[in-house]
Amino acid sequence: MLLTRGHERRDRKVKNVLQHVESVVRDQLAKACAVHGIDKSEVGYAVGGLGQLTIIGTKQGQMVLPAWTVLMSLRHLLLGQEPVAESFPVPGILPSDTDFRSVVDTLLGLLVATRDSEFRGQPKSDGKIDPEQVIVIPKDKQA
């Protein structure tokens, strides 16, 4: 309780922002798991960053911005394999609940796709382009 100038008592509820963000992430994770047909116990998550400055890639290049980070992991379908994990920054000092919900949906979609491709035996991409698979289109044939 706080006392004001008029010595009146007021009850104020202080919102724990981290607990709120974690509950939003947990709620959206439950919804996204239901959509993908995944048991919630197969998914782990962590929320960090807390609006601290971090380097984020944008359309204008890399920038230093305040951001939160959502990290998620998904149990692998093959025994003995490490879980599949990804993280994603949510820019802003205090992003909206919608921002966190969309990041959870995006991350879980990526994790499911990665897990499924690895289960089918497709190797992980190292991000490099195989020169033998590059097709050069002459300028007169380009649209």
N, C-alpha and C positions, 0 to 999 in steps of 0.2 A: 504494500500500500504506500502511496505517495501522498505527501501533504502539499497542498497548493498554497498560494499566498493567503487565501481566505481561510486557511487551516481546515479546509474540507478534505475529507478522505475520499480518495478515488481508487478503485480497483482497476489496474491495467494488466492486460495479459501481454506478455512479451513472447513473441513468436521465435522459436528456435529455428532458424532458417535451414540449417543442415538437416535437422530432423524432418522438416517439411519437404525438402528436396528429395531426401531418401524415401519418404513415403510416396511421393509422386512417382519416382522411378520404380519402386516396388509395385505400386498399383498398375502402372503401364506395363511392367514386365509380366505380371499375371495375365493381363489382357492379351499381350502379344504372344505369350506361350500358348494360350488357348487357341489363338488364330492358327499358329503353326503346329498345333497338336503335340506340344512338348510338355513334359512334366516340369513344374517349377523347380523341383529339386535338382534338375540337371543344369540349372543356370545359376551363376554367381555374379555378383555385381559389387562395385565400389564407386563412391562419389568422392571426388577430391578437387583440388584446385582452389575452390572457395573464392573465386573472383580474383585470384592473384594474376599478375602479369605473366603471360606466356607467349611463345611465338606460334602464330597461327598462319597457315597458308590461305590466302584469299585470292580473288581474281586479280587484284592489283599487285600481288606478290606476297612475300612474307611480311607480317606486321606483328608488333608487340601489342597485345590487347589483354584486358582482363578476361578471364575465362574460368569455367568450371570444367572438370573432366569426368566423363562417365566411362568406366571400365566394365566390360562384361566378359564372362567366360561361359563356354558351353561344353558339357561333357562329351567326349568323343564316342562314337559308336563302336569303335574297335578297342578291345581290351588292351591295356598296356600303353595306349597312346595318351599323350598329354592333352588336356582340354584345349579347345580352340579359343583364342582370346583376341579382343580388339578394344581399343579405346578411342574416344572421340571428344574433341573439345566443344563446349557449349559457350560461345562468346558472350560476354557481358558480366557486369558486377553481380547482378541478380536477374538472370534470364527468366522468362515466363515459364509457367508450367507446361505450356504447349511446346516450347523449345525442347525441354527435357523429354517430353513424351515422344516427339518426333525422332530424337536421337536414339531413344530406346528401341523404337520400331526399326530404324535404319540398322542399328548395330545387331539386333537379333536376326534380321534378314540376312546380313552379311555372314554372321556366324553359322546360320543354318546352311546357307549356300556353300560355305567353305567346308563345313563338316560333311555335307552330302557328297561334294566332289571328291574329297579325300576318301570317303567310304567306297566310292565307285572306282577308286584306283587312279584318279587323275592327280598328277603331281602338283605340288604347290608351285605357284609362279614365283620366280625370283625377281620379277620386274624387268628382266632384260628381254630385248627383242632379238629373236633368232634371225640373222641376216638371210638365211635360206628361205624364210617364209615371207620376206618383203617383196611385194610386187610393185615395180616402178611403172606408173602410168604416164605415157608421153603427154606433153602439154596440149597437143592437138586433140587428144582423146579425153581430156579432163572436162568436167562440166562447168 
